[in-house]
Amino acid sequence: MSVFRILRYFIFLIVLSSSPVFSQNNLKQNTVTTTVKSSTADFQKSEQLRNKKVVSLFIVLIIILFFLFYFFYQNNKLKQKIKRKDIKQKILLDVINSGIDSQEIERKKIASFLHDNINSLLSSAGLHLNVFTTQNQIESDEINKAKAILAEAHDLLRDISHDLVPTLLVRFGLIYALEDLCEKNSNSTISFEFSSSILSEKRYPEKFEIKIYFIVSELFNNIIKHSNAQKAQIILKEKDQHLIIHIHDDGIGFKTQKLKEAEGFGLNRIRARVKKYKGNLAITSDAGKGTSVKIQIPLPH
């Protein structure tokens, strides 16, 4: 009897397991298990991908920060280098300008001393000698030679005092003095032409006029010594509260890129004078085509 019951129960289980309801429940359980496993795998993959992205982003940020730090360091280094260069240049300009100012003060003192004292003494000595020979009716070759020597010494001292500080510059101003400078430097080998839209009677502060005069004089000397030019021209004008000086020659010229190599103390002095008045100096040249110099300086108030 018990064997029969067990057999019947076994048959019931077989039937039940083969029934659609049981099969669907079993399938559902398998599907749920598979879905859970699939979801877990997808989650793990997405987590791994996210971790990879975070690591990659972190590495990129580190690289960017490194390059930013490097560029900042190089930029700061370059700024410091430029700053040191500017300080050196400023010190050099200050030294040159101090020397120029001292020279101009000494020029004026020496010129005044020669004109007011030595020349006066020579003129007085010549006058007394003339009076003495006239009163005593003395005719002597030695006395005539002495008179000639005194006259020559007088003329030499007058020329020296005029070279130190031109009398025409002091008395009549910059425009007259520069026109006279062109005439003095013109000869059979080179001609200096003068052109100005500024009235000849126009006056500037004395220090300003002296500095501009010696800038132009220095440039004229460079043309005479180095350019082999036959013709040079200076043009003066005022524009937008600036004095503009343009000097051009038809000489041999030079390569502008080699200008720094060719710069001497004379050109450095010119640059220093121009910089002191917050002006600009531009030089353009080419081999065989002459040289042009443009100076632009704010007018003194």
PyMOL commands that set and color helices and strands:
alter all, ss='L'
color gray80, all
select helices_A, chain A and resi 2-18+20-136+141-164+167-172+174-185+206-227+256-262+265-276
alter helices_A, ss='H'
color red, helices_A
select strands_A, chain A and resi 191-196+231-239+242-249+280-285+291-298
alter strands_A, ss='S'
color yellow, strands_A
deselect
rebuild
show_as cartoon
